[in-house]
Every structure is written in C-alpha cells, then in structure tokens.
Amino acid sequence: MTDAAILGAGPAGLEATLWAARRGLAVSLLERGPGPGGLAASVDVGGVRVDLGSHRLHPSIDPAIFAELRELLGDELQLRRRNGRIRLGGRWISFPLRPADLALRLPPSFVAGAIRDALLAPARSPREDTFGEVLRAGLGPTICERFYFPYARKLWGLEPWEISGEQARRRVSAGSHGALLRRLARPCGGAPGSVFWYPARGYGTLWERLADACVEAGAEVRYGADVERVELAADGVRVTCAGGSTLEAGAVLSTIPLPSLARLTVPAPPAEALEAASALELRAMALVYLVVEGDRYTSYDAHYFPEPETPVTRISEPKNYREGPDPAGRTVLCAEIPCLRGDAVWSAGPEALRDVALGALESSGLPRPRLIEVEVRRLAGVYPIYRLGYERAYERLEAWADSEPRLLTFGRFGLFVHDNAHHALAMGRAAAASLGRGGAIDRERWRLARTAFAAHVVED
C-alpha cells in the first residue's frame, strides 16, 4: 500500500510525485497516456518534434522550481525571444505588442477609437459581472469589439455576455488602459512575455526529464493506466484501472478533470454534486499539423487570428521556438481550431481541416506552403468554459471533494482553471507539501495554498 495514488502525469502531477517521493513518501503516479506531459507533451509529426499546440515556459516561474528544471535539462533549456504577430484590421501587428509597431501598423480608426476609449475610461463601470462587461469597462469598446470579443467567441464558443467575469480577471493580464500602457512603456525585451524558456528538443522534454527524476526519487510511474474507478473509504482508497489492475493507497491526489473524477468515485457523490459535474464544460480542440517543404515557413514563432474570418485561433511553427536538432528541408505548422466534442469541426476529416488551415494562411496574405503531409490530433478537453453561473456548479463540486478526507484535487483540470504550466508546477509542489504518511492530508496547509492560487492570472 502506497501513501498516495497520484492521477495524471501532467506538470502538476509530476511535480507532486517528485516532491512527495523526495520527502520519503511512497507514491504511485498513474497516467492513461503512453508517456508524461499530458496536454503539454511533445510528439513526432513528419520527422519533426512538435507540441500539442503552442507552449512556452514563462519566465515568471517560481525561481526554486525553475532551478530544479534547469538542473534537469542543463544547457538544453534555452532562453528565447518571442517573435509572434496578430492579425488585426487586415494587418499584421507584432506580438508581444510594441509601441512603434502599433502606431505605424494599426488602422487609424482603431487608434482613434482606443484613444477615445482611454479618455472616457473613468466614466465606465461594469453593468454586470460578465467577460464582456468587465473588459468593456476596463479597455473600452474599440479593443473589445475588434480583438477580445471575436477571439472569445472562437476560443470558448460563447458570446462575451454569456461568459463569467472571472474569465476576464483570470485570462486578461492587461485588463485596463493603465495596465496596457505600463506594459508598453517597458523597454524592449522587458515586457512580460517578451522572452520564454524552451527546450531544444521540444516542450515535452521538460516533463520527460521530470518523470525520470520521479523514478530516480523512488516513485512508481505507470503509463497506459486508464483509471475507471476510485473507491474512497475511511481508512484508504482503491484505484481500479482498465484491465482490472488495482492500487491500494492512503489517499488520492487527482489532476484529472473534477467532473470526470466525480463520475468515477465510489460511493457516488451527492446528487447535487453530480448535477454540478454535468454543468461544467471543457472546450475541445482540433490540431492540424501541416508538414511543409523548406527549413522555415516564416521567421515567426506564432501567428494569432482573433478576427472571425477563420475558425483558426493560432498557427505556430515549432522550429522557431528553439535551436534544436531538427531535420533540414521540412518544417511543421500547427493550426489550432477550438471546438466541442461531436460538433462539425471535431468530426471533420483531415482534408477538410487541412483546407481550413490553408485558408487561414492564404486569407491573411501568407504564401501557400508546399505541402508534404497532414496529420490531425483531437484533444477532448483543453480549456475550462466559464459559462455565466459556472461558479455555483464548481463550488458544489469542490465542496464535495473537500469533504472527502482521502481526496485532494489540484492542477488545471482538478481546480477548473486556465493556469500556465508554471502555475501547475506550483500547485503540484504545494499538494506534495500537504501530504503526509499513510495519506494524511493537511487541509489547513492546502487551504492556504489554494488562497494563493486564486491570484493566478494567465500569462499570454
């Protein structure tokens, strides 16, 4: 019997496993996929190492956690300067934003509207707590109608007034003109998000090395372990995986989506908790990988498409995130198309999704690439959807989880948040610190950690 079964080998689960093992606790990490990383893993497409979407390690990571990763990867962890751009008003704007570029490239109507909105900002206040109203009050109608609102419709599939205001507070780091100006006023290279850390062999290398460290510290790591049942009892837990294998533990530390966990648990949660689980939604995504001829398609790491002309939200080129041992003569573009499981995008074939991705490139003035092959990967859950009123459902589900003395949920999906990887790592370390012998969970310590997590804001 182990002290804890940890569910999910994403960044949070790996960090929790490593630190629990280093404290001398017996822990088993269960991951249904073939390897570590979860949605942050890297895969091979057309002979090129790519990520499941666009990922970066933000420099605001806790210094102690970064030192750990730096020790594991050494010089392979590279400091890179961001070089993206956003399509606005039929023009490309540098991202991260740069004052000179904004002045020269933004349409005059956009600039005039933004200036007017800044002057009128003191007279605005949110009329209700929705994504649309919080941002309209903070940034004004011009930036919202031309950028944030169409992007929100694509990312989450809802109108801005159907989304909770918490989405704006958690997801928009510059939610007022003052915050935006302070960001732009920083010298070149000093703005938040202007640089990032990235491994030479892909983002997934971070989690592969972290998984190796877990094993070296004495933890058991099982891949292909698809959890089907979690039995909670007063003296411990039993986790059953597909195929019938079981694990006895003192506690369960879970990073899998909280609604999914509720449905797997025995005895079943109260009816109101199960009803709440059905009310919480995750946005899915289709990733369209275009393998194309040439060492580089462009010099940019990512192109952002907030406007409604295409369902694509971002197209990244993994080779431009690093200096690594990549093959010559070919590169890969990754187009991200948010969707819902079962909708038209989710069900579309590779050829149809290829045409959507190529259409996004061509309609924005980018050249048609010389295509070698196409690969599509579908991710069933990527972003929590903060539909208006979601808080009540989440609070009921969270109350059930907190009432179970042998259960602790953490990580992006365990806490139903949009946090970055460095936030998830901090959650994992805090979860491990709250775990004791025999699966005892220090609830007060975890409560204090949760209070700190509430201040997390996603870094773009």
Rosetta blueprint (number, residue, H / E / L):
1 M L
2 T E
3 D E
4 A E
5 A E
6 I E
7 L E
8 G L
9 A L
10 G L
11 P H
12 A H
13 G H
14 L H
15 E H
16 A H
17 T H
18 L H
19 W H
20 A H
21 A H
22 R H
23 R L
24 G L
25 L L
26 A L
27 V E
28 S E
29 L E
30 L E
31 E E
32 R L
33 G L
34 P L
35 G L
36 P L
37 G L
38 G H
39 L H
40 A H
41 A L
42 S E
43 V E
44 D E
45 V E
46 G L
47 G L
48 V E
49 R E
50 V E
51 D E
52 L L
53 G L
54 S L
55 H L
56 R L
57 L E
58 H L
59 P L
60 S L
61 I L
62 D L
63 P H
64 A H
65 I H
66 F H
67 A H
68 E H
69 L H
70 R H
71 E H
72 L H
73 L H
74 G H
75 D H
76 E H
77 L E
78 Q E
79 L E
80 R E
81 R E
82 R L
83 N L
84 G E
85 R E
86 I E
87 R E
88 L E
89 G L
90 G L
91 R E
92 W E
93 I E
94 S E
95 F E
96 P L
97 L L
98 R L
99 P H
100 A H
101 D H
102 L H
103 A H
104 L H
105 R H
106 L L
107 P L
108 P H
109 S H
110 F H
111 V H
112 A H
113 G H
114 A H
115 I H
116 R H
117 D H
118 A H
119 L H
120 L L
121 A H
122 P H
123 A H
124 R L
125 S L
126 P L
127 R L
128 E L
129 D L
130 T E
131 F H
132 G H
133 E H
134 V H
135 L H
136 R H
137 A H
138 G H
139 L H
140 G L
141 P H
142 T H
143 I H
144 C H
145 E H
146 R H
147 F H
148 Y H
149 F H
150 P H
151 Y H
152 A H
153 R H
154 K H
155 L H
156 W H
157 G L
158 L L
159 E L
160 P H
161 W H
162 E H
163 I E
164 S E
165 G H
166 E H
167 Q H
168 A H
169 R H
170 R H
171 R H
172 V L
173 S L
174 A L
175 G L
176 S L
177 H H
178 G H
179 A H
180 L H
181 L H
182 R H
183 R H
184 L H
185 A H
186 R L
187 P L
188 C L
189 G L
190 G L
191 A L
192 P L
193 G L
194 S L
195 V E
196 F E
197 W E
198 Y E
199 P E
200 A L
201 R L
202 G L
203 Y L
204 G H
205 T H
206 L H
207 W H
208 E H
209 R H
210 L H
211 A H
212 D H
213 A H
214 C H
215 V H
216 E H
217 A L
218 G L
219 A L
220 E E
221 V E
222 R E
223 Y E
224 G L
225 A L
226 D L
227 V E
228 E E
229 R E
230 V E
231 E E
232 L E
233 A E
234 A L
235 D L
236 G E
237 V E
238 R E
239 V E
240 T E
241 C E
242 A L
243 G L
244 G L
245 S L
246 T E
247 L E
248 E E
249 A E
250 G E
251 A E
252 V E
253 L E
254 S E
255 T L
256 I L
257 P L
258 L H
259 P H
260 S H
261 L H
262 A H
263 R H
264 L H
265 T E
266 V E
267 P L
268 A L
269 P L
270 P L
271 A H
272 E H
273 A H
274 L H
275 E H
276 A H
277 A H
278 S H
279 A H
280 L L
281 E E
282 L E
283 R E
284 A E
285 M E
286 A E
287 L E
288 V E
289 Y E
290 L E
291 V E
292 V E
293 E E
294 G L
295 D L
296 R L
297 Y L
298 T L
299 S L
300 Y L
301 D L
302 A E
303 H E
304 Y E
305 F L
306 P L
307 E L
308 P L
309 E L
310 T L
311 P L
312 V L
313 T L
314 R E
315 I E
316 S E
317 E L
318 P H
319 K H
320 N H
321 Y H
322 R L
323 E L
324 G L
325 P L
326 D L
327 P L
328 A L
329 G L
330 R E
331 T E
332 V E
333 L E
334 C E
335 A E
336 E E
337 I E
338 P E
339 C E
340 L L
341 R L
342 G L
343 D L
344 A H
345 V H
346 W H
347 S H
348 A L
349 G L
350 P H
351 E H
352 A H
353 L H
354 R H
355 D H
356 V H
357 A H
358 L H
359 G H
360 A H
361 L H
362 E H
363 S H
364 S L
365 G L
366 L L
367 P L
368 R L
369 P L
370 R L
371 L E
372 I E
373 E E
374 V E
375 E E
376 V E
377 R E
378 R E
379 L E
380 A E
381 G E
382 V E
383 Y E
384 P E
385 I E
386 Y L
387 R E
388 L L
389 G L
390 Y H
391 E H
392 R H
393 A H
394 Y H
395 E H
396 R H
397 L H
398 E H
399 A H
400 W H
401 A H
402 D H
403 S H
404 E L
405 P L
406 R L
407 L E
408 L E
409 T E
410 F L
411 G H
412 R H
413 F H
414 G H
415 L L
416 F L
417 V L
418 H L
419 D L
420 N L
421 A H
422 H H
423 H H
424 A H
425 L H
426 A H
427 M H
428 G H
429 R H
430 A H
431 A H
432 A H
433 A H
434 S L
435 L E
436 G L
437 R H
438 G H
439 G H
440 A L
441 I E
442 D L
443 R H
444 E H
445 R H
446 W H
447 R H
448 L H
449 A H
450 R H
451 T H
452 A H
453 F H
454 A L
455 A L
456 H L
457 V L
458 V L
459 E L
460 D L
